[in-house]
Amino acid sequence: MTGELSPIDKAKFVAAKRAVDYVEDGMRVGLGTGSTAAWMVRCLGEMVRDDGLKIRGVPTSTRTAALAREVGIEVISLDEARWLDLTIDGADEFDGDLNLIKGGGGALLQEKIVATASDQMIVIADVGKEVESLGAFPLPIEVIPFGWQTTKALVEEMLISMDVLGRSVTLRMNGDTPFVTDEGNHILDLHLNRIGNARQLSMVLNQVPGVVENGLFIDICDVVIVGYGDGRVETRDINEGTVETDRLDFVENENLFTDLD
Ligand SMILES: O=C[C@H](O)[C@H](O)[C@H](O)COP(=O)(O)O
């Protein structure tokens, strides 16, 4: 089973495996969304089952909630948890300051609320997500369905005035119909190429009527764990200013993969 993992899946897995070292008994843990975060949820499920780890998880999407329950993690709502010890999530891009673009899977709203309500946010990512400057990945914004075309026009106007609109703003589709988020909203993808001042853009976007939230995570992430296809992991802590490297052994984790068949 392990031999069938692609290098990118190995990279995601080792990042996830290293991240769960931060999880301790009794913690309330924010559970991110996406293919990388799914590895982390599976790793935590294994620790709950095999090591008796006692945690409560707050999922950031219905998908993650289903997976967490499936692997045996106790799931609670954010309102029940109120505040979290730690959130572990993936990202679509991260830069040298650990600012992020998220929302490629459409879960940015719950992800941002959960991460902001946490003492610590750890991002897990394969090395391909690292960028010098955010913006090559289309920036998702969540908009309410009412008047979304007007919201789109207002956003476009604002992007042009800020000189950051690279190509276009597109409504995310799910086949023939608009994509609908867990909160019943739509997603506009902003094809910018390069975002200059991400902090300013994030603030301005959220002032457009109809915009619920945007996928820029500024000063929210504390640690990025970068995975490589050969098993190397690099842990970058922005607060401590440290970078640690390590290598994980896939053979030790055969059970995890076998169980997922
Ligand atoms: O909405 C989705 C999330 O922000 C994901 O964490 C992000 O898109 C990264 O996903 P993946 O780990 O699948 O690349």
The ligand as an ORCA input file, in Angstrom:
! r2SCAN-3c Opt
* xyz 0 1
  O     -11.018     24.906      1.320
  C     -10.074     24.126      1.413
  C      -8.910     24.334      2.251
  O      -8.521     25.653      2.431
  C      -7.729     23.403      1.998
  O      -7.035     23.338      3.198
  C      -6.799     23.855      0.896
  O      -7.527     24.023     -0.303
  C      -5.653     22.843      0.678
  O      -6.178     21.636      0.268
  P      -5.252     20.402     -0.121
  O      -4.578     19.950      1.109
  O      -6.201     19.361     -0.674
  O      -4.289     20.887     -1.172
*
